[in-house]
Amino acid sequence: DGTLVPLPEAAAAPGATALAIRPERLRLLAPGEDAPVVLAGTVAARRFRGAALTVTLTLSDGTGVDVSLPNDGRPDLAAIAEGMAARLALDPAHVRLLGEAA
């Protein structure tokens, strides 16, 4: 979606073509909360998977991003609904750039 993500040199693979981050390494931001790197989108889906809630956001460019949140009984998890605006915090330390073979 055009968001710039500063990456450590060790994250890059030769001929990198895709950015990868594990869904549990993303964090859903509370209203008014900020982070150094933020991805904004719209909740496209939410799925309870036992110990986790998987939320899929669609970014402005159409990219789908999954975030895995612990299903720990927090009341704010129940408020996440399809169609609502949401923002994710992304820590560049957890990002990897994948080469063509990945």
C-alpha positions as CSV (number, residue, x, y, z in Angstrom):
1,D,0.0,0.0,0.0
2,G,3.1,2.3,-0.2
3,T,4.0,2.1,3.5
4,L,7.8,2.4,3.9
5,V,9.2,-0.2,6.2
6,P,12.8,0.4,7.4
7,L,14.6,-3.0,7.4
8,P,17.9,-4.2,8.9
9,E,20.3,-5.4,6.3
10,A,20.1,-9.0,7.6
11,A,16.4,-9.1,6.5
12,A,17.1,-8.9,2.8
13,A,17.5,-11.9,0.5
14,P,19.2,-11.6,-2.9
15,G,16.7,-10.7,-5.5
16,A,14.0,-10.2,-2.9
17,T,10.5,-10.1,-4.3
18,A,8.1,-10.4,-1.3
19,L,7.9,-9.1,2.3
20,A,7.0,-11.7,4.9
21,I,6.0,-11.4,8.6
22,R,4.4,-14.0,10.8
23,P,0.8,-13.2,11.7
24,E,1.5,-13.4,15.4
25,R,4.2,-10.7,15.0
26,L,1.7,-8.1,14.0
27,R,-0.3,-6.2,16.6
28,L,-3.8,-4.6,16.3
29,L,-3.6,-1.0,17.5
30,A,-6.2,0.5,19.8
31,P,-7.9,3.7,18.7
32,G,-5.5,6.6,19.2
33,E,-2.5,4.3,19.6
34,D,0.5,4.8,17.3
35,A,3.6,2.8,16.3
36,P,6.7,3.5,14.1
37,V,5.3,1.4,11.2
38,V,1.5,1.2,10.8
39,L,-0.6,-0.6,8.2
40,A,-4.1,0.7,7.8
41,G,-6.9,-1.3,6.3
42,T,-10.4,-2.7,6.6
43,V,-11.4,-5.9,8.4
44,A,-12.3,-8.4,5.7
45,A,-12.8,-11.4,7.9
46,R,-12.4,-12.7,11.5
47,R,-12.1,-16.3,12.5
48,F,-11.8,-17.8,15.9
49,R,-9.3,-20.7,15.9
50,G,-9.3,-22.0,19.5
51,A,-6.5,-20.1,21.3
52,A,-6.3,-17.4,18.6
53,L,-8.4,-15.0,16.6
54,T,-7.3,-14.5,13.0
55,V,-8.2,-11.2,11.6
56,T,-7.7,-10.5,7.8
57,L,-7.3,-6.8,6.9
58,T,-7.5,-5.6,3.3
59,L,-5.0,-2.7,2.7
60,S,-5.8,0.2,0.4
61,D,-4.0,-1.6,-2.5
62,G,-6.1,-4.7,-2.1
63,T,-3.4,-6.7,-0.3
64,G,-4.7,-9.1,2.4
65,V,-2.8,-9.3,5.7
66,D,-3.6,-11.8,8.5
67,V,-2.9,-11.0,12.1
68,S,-3.2,-13.6,14.8
69,L,-4.4,-12.4,18.2
70,P,-4.4,-14.4,21.4
71,N,-8.0,-15.4,22.3
72,D,-7.5,-14.4,25.9
73,G,-10.9,-13.2,26.8
74,R,-10.2,-9.5,26.1
75,P,-13.5,-7.7,25.5
76,D,-12.1,-5.7,22.6
77,L,-11.8,-8.8,20.5
78,A,-15.6,-9.2,20.4
79,A,-15.8,-5.6,19.0
80,I,-13.7,-6.5,15.9
81,A,-16.2,-6.6,13.0
82,E,-16.0,-7.1,9.2
83,G,-16.0,-3.7,7.4
84,M,-14.5,-1.7,10.3
85,A,-11.3,0.3,9.9
86,A,-8.3,-1.1,11.7
87,R,-4.6,-0.5,12.0
88,L,-1.7,-2.9,12.5
89,A,1.7,-2.2,14.1
90,L,4.5,-3.9,12.2
91,D,8.0,-4.3,13.9
92,P,10.6,-4.2,11.1
93,A,12.8,-6.5,13.2
94,H,10.4,-9.3,12.4
95,V,10.2,-8.7,8.7
96,R,12.0,-10.9,6.1
97,L,12.4,-10.3,2.4
98,L,11.9,-13.4,0.4
99,G,13.7,-14.3,-2.8
100,E,12.1,-15.8,-5.9
101,A,12.5,-19.4,-4.6
102,A,10.4,-18.7,-1.5
